[in-house]
Amino acid sequence: MKFVTSLLNRRAFVALAAASMLAGAMHSAPASAADVTIPIIVKDTTSFYWQIVLAGARKAGKDLGINVPELGAQAETDVNGQISILENAVAGNPAAIVIAPTEAKALGKPIDEAATKVKVIGIDSSAESKAFTSFLTTDNVQGGRVAADGLAAANGGKVEGKVALITALPGAGSLEQRAQGFKEQLKAKYPGLELVADKYADGQATTGLNIATDLITANPDLKGIFASNLIMAQGVGQAIAENNLAGKVALIGFDSDEKLIKFLNDGVISGLVVQDPYRMGYDGIKTALAASKGEKVEANVDTGANLVTKDNMKDPKIDALLNPKLN
């Protein structure tokens, strides 16, 4: 684990350094595929989820013979940092840019401005902009619906009782859409599941742990929690483990890493809604290259979501999503 942490930190450092030097590193008129540069800007270069996205983009760069700088801040909360990285990337006159916006409203205008100079391909999260040439993402509303279905199934199909929703940060497009889908599905399909708490955190696992602990204390009859991203699932999972509530309070998380997979194996987590971040990275770069050449690309691409449980986690398709190749 020390090696992995060190590797992630080095990659984060390289990504940030690359952002500041990008303007001088890119060519203004690429003459061949090897001279083409398409940077990818993620929300957080240190997160396992975003490392998978970057791995997909890296593989696409190798397969297509183009340069793919891996950029991003070191925390999803660093909205201003991502805006600066985007501006630096645009100044380098790349062939196109792939970006996962950190915050929908704040990134809207910067993306509009970027798109006046270069093709912009969006992945993962939305922004208040209509300037994307193409957008590749999970249908996050549907992902929220899948989470509601998973929570109901985890309670043995019994659709009565108190449940809660914990969202990592306010204003993140993908997270708001997951919350929307979750609440819509409860209302339409599981009216007996009462949403007694709809909480926002600050992007930190410790805050998710504290919120979940308070909810469990205030609602001893709580039946389940939907933690709508990886970091919140880590924190809430820890709360359930520390309070010996595995199997008593169902937890549905979103995305996966080693910790969440262990929680799933141990019965602390009932299910994970898992996206295909590798595909987002790979197809994001592939789509950006096509768009830079003037080729027609799809305006919207759904990259899919699957409910992973202890029963299906060994299926080959699911195993490939849980254990992607990062090199």
C-alpha positions as CSV (number, residue, x, y, z in Angstrom):
1,M,0.0,0.0,0.0
2,K,2.9,2.4,0.7
3,F,4.1,1.8,-2.9
4,V,0.6,2.5,-4.3
5,T,0.2,5.7,-2.2
6,S,3.6,6.9,-3.3
7,L,2.8,6.2,-6.9
8,L,-0.5,8.1,-6.7
9,N,1.2,11.1,-5.0
10,R,3.9,11.2,-7.7
11,R,1.2,11.1,-10.4
12,A,-0.7,13.9,-8.7
13,F,2.5,16.0,-8.6
14,V,3.3,15.3,-12.2
15,A,-0.3,16.2,-13.2
16,L,-0.2,19.5,-11.4
17,A,3.2,20.4,-12.7
18,A,2.1,19.5,-16.3
19,A,-0.8,21.9,-16.0
20,S,1.5,24.8,-15.4
21,M,3.9,23.9,-18.2
22,L,1.3,22.8,-20.7
23,A,1.2,26.0,-22.7
24,G,4.9,25.6,-23.7
25,A,4.7,21.9,-24.2
26,M,2.1,21.7,-26.9
27,H,2.5,22.3,-30.6
28,S,0.3,24.9,-32.3
29,A,0.0,23.0,-35.5
30,P,0.4,19.2,-35.1
31,A,1.9,17.5,-38.1
32,S,1.3,13.9,-37.2
33,A,-0.5,11.7,-34.7
34,A,2.5,11.7,-32.5
35,D,2.4,15.5,-32.3
36,V,-1.3,15.6,-31.3
37,T,-1.9,16.5,-27.7
38,I,-5.3,15.9,-25.9
39,P,-5.1,16.6,-22.1
40,I,-7.5,14.9,-19.7
41,I,-8.6,16.9,-16.6
42,V,-10.1,14.9,-13.8
43,K,-11.5,16.0,-10.4
44,D,-8.8,14.4,-8.2
45,T,-5.6,12.7,-9.4
46,T,-5.2,11.0,-6.0
47,S,-8.5,9.1,-6.0
48,F,-8.6,5.4,-7.1
49,Y,-11.7,6.1,-9.2
50,W,-9.9,8.9,-11.1
51,Q,-6.8,6.8,-11.4
52,I,-8.9,4.3,-13.3
53,V,-10.2,7.0,-15.6
54,L,-6.6,8.2,-16.2
55,A,-5.5,4.6,-16.9
56,G,-8.2,4.3,-19.7
57,A,-7.1,7.6,-21.1
58,R,-3.4,6.6,-21.0
59,K,-4.2,3.4,-22.9
60,A,-6.1,5.3,-25.5
61,G,-3.1,7.6,-26.0
62,K,-0.8,4.6,-26.5
63,D,-3.2,2.9,-28.9
64,L,-3.9,6.1,-30.9
65,G,-0.3,7.3,-30.8
66,I,-1.1,10.7,-29.3
67,N,0.1,12.7,-26.2
68,V,-2.4,12.6,-23.3
69,P,-1.2,14.8,-20.3
70,E,-3.0,13.6,-17.1
71,L,-4.1,16.7,-15.2
72,G,-6.2,17.5,-12.2
73,A,-6.2,18.9,-8.7
74,Q,-5.6,16.8,-5.6
75,A,-9.1,17.2,-4.2
76,E,-12.6,17.3,-5.7
77,T,-13.2,20.4,-3.5
78,D,-10.5,22.4,-5.4
79,V,-12.8,23.9,-7.9
80,N,-10.6,27.0,-8.5
81,G,-7.6,24.7,-9.1
82,Q,-9.4,22.8,-11.8
83,I,-10.5,26.1,-13.5
84,S,-6.8,27.2,-13.6
85,I,-5.7,23.9,-15.0
86,L,-8.4,24.1,-17.7
87,E,-7.3,27.7,-18.6
88,N,-3.6,26.6,-18.8
89,A,-4.6,23.6,-21.0
90,V,-6.5,25.8,-23.4
91,A,-3.5,28.2,-23.6
92,G,-1.4,25.3,-24.8
93,N,-3.5,25.0,-28.0
94,P,-4.3,21.3,-27.8
95,A,-6.2,19.4,-30.4
96,A,-9.1,18.9,-27.9
97,I,-9.7,18.7,-24.1
98,V,-11.4,16.0,-22.0
99,I,-12.7,17.2,-18.7
100,A,-14.7,15.9,-15.7
101,P,-16.1,19.1,-14.2
102,T,-15.8,19.3,-10.4
103,E,-18.8,21.6,-9.9
104,A,-21.6,22.2,-12.3
105,K,-22.2,26.0,-11.9
106,A,-18.6,27.1,-11.4
107,L,-17.3,25.2,-14.4
108,G,-20.0,26.3,-16.8
109,K,-18.5,29.7,-17.9
110,P,-14.9,28.4,-18.1
111,I,-16.0,25.5,-20.3
112,D,-18.0,27.9,-22.5
113,E,-14.9,30.0,-22.9
114,A,-12.6,27.0,-23.5
115,A,-15.0,25.7,-26.2
116,T,-14.5,28.9,-28.3
117,K,-10.9,27.8,-28.9
118,V,-10.9,24.0,-28.7
119,K,-13.3,21.0,-28.8
120,V,-14.3,20.1,-25.2
121,I,-15.4,16.5,-24.4
122,G,-17.1,16.1,-21.0
123,I,-17.0,12.9,-18.9
124,D,-18.6,11.8,-15.7
125,S,-20.2,15.0,-14.3
126,S,-22.3,17.7,-15.9
127,A,-21.7,21.4,-16.0
128,E,-23.9,24.4,-16.8
129,S,-22.7,24.6,-20.3
130,K,-24.0,23.6,-23.7
131,A,-20.6,23.8,-25.3
132,F,-19.6,20.2,-25.0
133,T,-19.0,18.5,-28.3
134,S,-19.7,15.2,-26.7
135,F,-20.5,14.0,-23.2
136,L,-19.7,10.5,-21.9
137,T,-21.1,9.6,-18.5
138,T,-23.0,7.2,-16.5
139,D,-26.8,7.9,-16.5
140,N,-26.5,9.1,-12.9
141,V,-30.3,9.4,-12.5
142,Q,-30.6,5.8,-13.4
143,G,-27.7,5.0,-11.1
144,G,-29.7,6.5,-8.2
145,R,-32.7,4.3,-9.2
146,V,-30.5,1.3,-9.2
147,A,-29.3,2.2,-5.7
148,A,-32.9,2.4,-4.4
149,D,-33.6,-1.0,-5.9
150,G,-30.5,-2.4,-4.3
151,L,-31.5,-1.0,-0.9
152,A,-34.9,-2.5,-1.1
153,A,-33.4,-5.9,-2.2
154,A,-30.9,-5.7,0.7
155,N,-33.9,-5.6,3.1
156,G,-35.1,-8.9,1.8
157,G,-37.6,-7.2,-0.5
158,K,-39.4,-5.6,2.5
159,V,-40.2,-2.1,1.4
160,E,-41.0,-0.5,4.7
161,G,-38.8,1.5,7.1
162,K,-36.5,4.5,7.4
163,V,-33.7,5.2,5.0
164,A,-31.2,8.0,4.5
165,L,-29.2,9.6,1.7
166,I,-25.7,11.1,2.2
167,T,-24.2,13.1,-0.6
168,A,-20.5,14.0,-0.6
169,L,-20.7,17.6,-1.8
170,P,-23.4,20.1,-2.8
171,G,-23.5,21.3,-6.4
172,A,-21.7,18.3,-8.1
173,G,-23.8,17.4,-11.2
174,S,-23.4,13.7,-11.0
175,L,-24.1,13.5,-7.3
176,E,-27.2,15.7,-7.6
177,Q,-28.5,13.4,-10.4
178,R,-27.9,10.3,-8.3
179,A,-29.9,11.8,-5.4
180,Q,-32.6,12.7,-7.8
181,G,-32.9,9.2,-9.2
182,F,-32.8,7.7,-5.7
183,K,-35.6,9.9,-4.4
184,E,-37.7,9.4,-7.5
185,Q,-37.4,5.7,-7.3
186,L,-38.4,5.6,-3.6
187,K,-41.4,7.7,-4.3
188,A,-42.5,5.8,-7.4
189,K,-41.7,2.2,-6.4
190,Y,-41.0,2.0,-2.7
191,P,-43.4,4.5,-0.9
192,G,-43.0,2.4,2.3
193,L,-39.3,3.4,2.5
194,E,-39.3,6.7,4.3
195,L,-36.4,9.1,3.6
196,V,-35.8,10.5,7.0
197,A,-32.5,12.3,6.2
198,D,-31.0,13.8,3.1
199,K,-27.5,15.1,4.2
200,Y,-24.6,16.8,2.5
201,A,-21.0,16.3,3.7
202,D,-17.8,18.2,2.8
203,G,-16.1,15.5,0.6
204,Q,-14.3,13.9,3.5
205,A,-14.8,10.3,4.6
206,T,-14.5,11.3,8.3
207,T,-17.5,13.6,7.8
208,G,-19.5,10.8,6.2
209,L,-18.6,8.6,9.2
210,N,-19.8,11.2,11.7
211,I,-23.0,11.9,9.8
212,A,-23.8,8.2,9.6
213,T,-23.0,7.7,13.3
214,D,-25.4,10.6,14.2
215,L,-28.1,9.2,12.0
216,I,-27.8,5.7,13.5
217,T,-28.0,7.2,17.0
218,A,-31.0,9.3,16.2
219,N,-32.8,6.5,14.3
220,P,-32.1,3.2,15.9
221,D,-34.7,1.6,13.6
222,L,-32.9,2.9,10.4
223,K,-33.1,0.2,7.7
224,G,-30.6,1.6,5.1
225,I,-28.3,4.3,3.8
226,F,-27.4,5.3,0.3
227,A,-23.9,6.9,0.2
228,S,-23.7,8.3,-3.3
229,N,-19.9,8.3,-4.0
230,L,-16.8,6.3,-3.1
231,I,-15.6,8.6,-0.3
232,M,-18.9,8.7,1.5
233,A,-19.3,4.9,1.2
234,Q,-15.9,4.6,2.9
235,G,-17.0,6.8,5.8
236,V,-20.5,5.3,6.2
237,G,-19.1,1.8,5.9
238,Q,-16.7,2.5,8.7
239,A,-19.6,3.8,10.9
240,I,-21.6,0.6,10.3
241,A,-18.6,-1.6,11.0
242,E,-17.7,0.3,14.2
243,N,-21.3,0.0,15.5
244,N,-21.6,-3.7,14.6
245,L,-24.5,-3.1,12.3
246,A,-23.5,-5.2,9.3
247,G,-26.6,-7.0,8.1
248,K,-28.8,-4.7,10.2
249,V,-28.4,-1.4,8.4
250,A,-28.1,-1.9,4.7
251,L,-25.6,0.3,2.9
252,I,-25.5,0.9,-0.9
253,G,-22.4,2.7,-2.1
254,F,-21.3,4.1,-5.4
255,D,-18.0,3.1,-7.1
256,S,-15.4,0.8,-5.6
257,D,-11.9,0.4,-4.3
258,E,-10.1,-2.1,-2.1
259,K,-11.7,-0.9,1.1
260,L,-15.3,-1.0,-0.3
261,I,-14.7,-4.4,-1.9
262,K,-13.6,-5.7,1.5
263,F,-16.7,-4.1,3.1
264,L,-18.8,-5.9,0.5
265,N,-17.1,-9.3,1.2
266,D,-17.5,-8.8,5.0
267,G,-21.2,-7.9,4.7
268,V,-20.8,-4.3,5.8
269,I,-21.9,-3.0,2.4
270,S,-24.9,-4.6,0.8
271,G,-24.2,-3.4,-2.7
272,L,-22.2,-1.0,-4.9
273,V,-23.4,0.8,-7.9
274,V,-20.3,0.5,-10.1
275,Q,-19.6,2.6,-13.2
276,D,-17.1,2.0,-16.0
277,P,-14.5,4.8,-15.4
278,Y,-11.9,3.0,-17.6
279,R,-14.2,3.3,-20.5
280,M,-14.9,6.9,-19.8
281,G,-11.2,7.7,-20.0
282,Y,-10.5,5.6,-23.0
283,D,-13.6,6.6,-25.1
284,G,-13.2,10.2,-23.9
285,I,-9.8,10.5,-25.6
286,K,-10.9,8.5,-28.6
287,T,-14.0,10.7,-29.0
288,A,-11.9,13.9,-28.6
289,L,-9.5,12.8,-31.3
290,A,-12.3,12.1,-33.7
291,A,-13.9,15.5,-32.9
292,S,-10.6,17.3,-33.4
293,K,-10.5,15.9,-36.9
294,G,-14.0,17.2,-37.7
295,E,-15.6,13.7,-37.5
296,K,-19.2,13.3,-36.3
297,V,-19.4,12.1,-32.7
298,E,-22.4,11.2,-30.5
299,A,-23.6,14.1,-28.4
300,N,-24.3,11.9,-25.4
301,V,-23.0,8.4,-24.5
302,D,-24.2,6.4,-21.6
303,T,-21.2,4.4,-20.2
304,G,-23.4,2.2,-18.0
305,A,-23.8,1.3,-14.3
306,N,-24.2,-2.1,-12.5
307,L,-25.3,-3.2,-9.1
308,V,-22.6,-5.3,-7.5
309,T,-23.4,-7.6,-4.7
310,K,-21.5,-10.4,-2.9
311,D,-23.4,-12.9,-5.0
312,N,-22.4,-11.5,-8.4
313,M,-19.0,-9.9,-7.7
314,K,-17.1,-12.9,-9.2
315,D,-18.9,-12.7,-12.5
316,P,-16.3,-12.0,-15.2
317,K,-17.9,-8.7,-16.4
318,I,-18.3,-7.5,-12.8
319,D,-14.8,-8.6,-11.8
320,A,-13.3,-6.6,-14.7
321,L,-15.1,-3.4,-13.3
322,L,-13.9,-4.1,-9.8
323,N,-10.3,-4.9,-10.7
324,P,-9.3,-2.8,-13.7
325,K,-5.8,-2.7,-15.1
326,L,-4.1,0.6,-14.1
327,N,-1.0,0.2,-16.3
